[in-house]
Amino acid sequence: MGVESIVRAVGILAMGVAVGVQVGAVVLGSPAVATDPGCAGSVVVAPQQRGTVGRTVEVGRSAVTLEFVKVGGGIYGFARGDQAWLDRSDNGGASWERCGADRAVLVTDDPMRAIRACGQDKCTEPF
């Protein structure tokens, strides 16, 4: 099953966005500067970037969402919400790497790759 099929399977329509290049990093939307690159291979998400919501978790009086955007030939997931961050796992969720608040990770066909959006002490269901 291809990445786009996986995304369609959970009801997400990939959206096109403007893409730029900044010191070797893909920038989604307007340029943003990341001080901690986090997760190797991730890309920078501009603060105003919006995507298609795939997962949501209530955190206090607000929500944290795992959102998706299409960039070139790939679909990237990122976290949105108050003090939210993105986690990535390359071992099926056995352990998680914290990518950061302004990072997006490529969604792949690899069944060991999982991502989730987190805030405070809660995370969305992995995708």
C-alpha positions as CSV (number, residue, x, y, z in Angstrom):
1,M,0.0,0.0,0.0
2,G,1.4,3.4,-1.0
3,V,1.8,6.4,1.4
4,E,-1.0,8.3,-0.4
5,S,-3.3,5.2,0.0
6,I,-2.4,5.0,3.7
7,V,-3.3,8.7,4.1
8,R,-6.6,8.3,2.2
9,A,-7.4,5.2,4.3
10,V,-7.7,7.4,7.4
11,G,-9.7,10.1,5.6
12,I,-7.0,12.6,5.0
13,L,-6.9,14.6,1.8
14,A,-3.3,15.7,1.1
15,M,-3.0,19.4,0.4
16,G,-0.4,21.2,-1.7
17,V,1.7,23.9,-0.1
18,A,4.5,26.3,-1.0
19,V,8.0,24.8,-0.6
20,G,11.3,26.7,-0.1
21,V,14.8,25.6,0.6
22,Q,16.7,27.0,3.6
23,V,20.3,25.8,4.4
24,G,19.5,22.2,3.2
25,A,16.1,22.0,4.9
26,V,12.8,22.0,3.2
27,V,10.6,24.7,4.6
28,L,6.8,24.2,4.6
29,G,5.0,27.5,4.0
30,S,7.0,30.7,5.0
31,P,10.7,30.2,6.1
32,A,11.2,29.4,9.8
33,V,14.5,28.8,11.6
34,A,14.9,25.7,13.8
35,T,17.6,25.9,16.5
36,D,17.3,22.2,17.3
37,P,17.0,20.1,14.2
38,G,15.6,17.0,16.0
39,C,14.8,13.8,14.1
40,A,17.3,13.4,11.3
41,G,15.5,13.9,7.9
42,S,12.7,16.0,9.3
43,V,11.8,19.3,7.8
44,V,10.9,22.7,9.2
45,V,7.3,23.7,9.6
46,A,6.4,27.4,9.5
47,P,4.3,28.6,12.5
48,Q,1.3,29.5,10.3
49,Q,1.4,26.2,8.4
50,R,-2.0,24.4,8.3
51,G,-2.6,20.8,7.2
52,T,-5.3,18.2,7.2
53,V,-6.1,16.9,10.7
54,G,-5.6,13.2,11.0
55,R,-5.6,12.6,14.8
56,T,-6.6,14.7,17.8
57,V,-6.1,14.5,21.6
58,E,-7.6,16.8,24.2
59,V,-4.9,18.4,26.4
60,G,-6.4,20.5,29.2
61,R,-8.8,23.0,27.7
62,S,-7.3,22.7,24.2
63,A,-6.4,20.1,21.6
64,V,-3.2,18.8,20.1
65,T,-3.5,17.6,16.5
66,L,-1.4,15.5,14.1
67,E,-1.7,17.2,10.7
68,F,-0.6,16.2,7.3
69,V,0.6,18.2,4.2
70,K,1.8,17.1,0.8
71,V,5.2,18.5,-0.3
72,G,6.5,17.4,-3.7
73,G,6.0,13.7,-3.9
74,G,5.8,13.1,-0.1
75,I,3.3,13.5,2.7
76,Y,4.6,14.9,5.9
77,G,3.0,14.8,9.4
78,F,3.5,17.5,12.1
79,A,2.1,18.5,15.4
80,R,-0.2,21.6,16.0
81,G,-1.3,22.9,19.4
82,D,-0.3,24.8,22.5
83,Q,3.2,23.6,23.4
84,A,2.8,20.6,21.1
85,W,5.6,18.5,19.6
86,L,6.0,15.6,17.2
87,D,7.4,12.2,18.1
88,R,8.7,9.6,15.7
89,S,9.3,5.9,16.1
90,D,11.3,3.7,13.7
91,N,10.7,0.5,15.7
92,G,6.9,0.3,15.6
93,G,6.3,2.4,18.7
94,A,8.6,0.5,21.1
95,S,10.5,3.8,21.7
96,W,10.0,7.4,20.6
97,E,12.3,10.2,19.5
98,R,11.1,13.7,20.2
99,C,11.4,15.7,17.0
100,G,10.2,19.1,18.3
101,A,7.4,21.6,17.8
102,D,8.5,22.9,14.4
103,R,9.4,19.6,12.7
104,A,7.5,17.5,10.1
105,V,8.4,13.9,9.3
106,L,7.8,12.0,6.1
107,V,5.1,9.4,6.3
108,T,6.4,6.2,4.7
109,D,5.2,2.7,3.8
110,D,7.6,1.2,6.4
111,P,5.4,-0.5,9.0
112,M,8.0,0.3,11.7
113,R,7.7,4.1,11.1
114,A,5.1,5.8,13.4
115,I,4.5,9.4,14.3
116,R,2.3,11.1,16.9
117,A,1.6,14.6,18.2
118,C,2.0,15.2,21.9
119,G,1.3,18.0,24.4
120,Q,1.9,18.0,28.2
121,D,1.5,14.3,29.1
122,K,-0.8,13.1,26.3
123,C,-0.2,12.0,22.7
124,T,-2.5,11.2,19.8
125,E,-2.8,7.7,18.6
126,P,0.2,6.8,16.4
127,F,-0.1,7.0,12.7
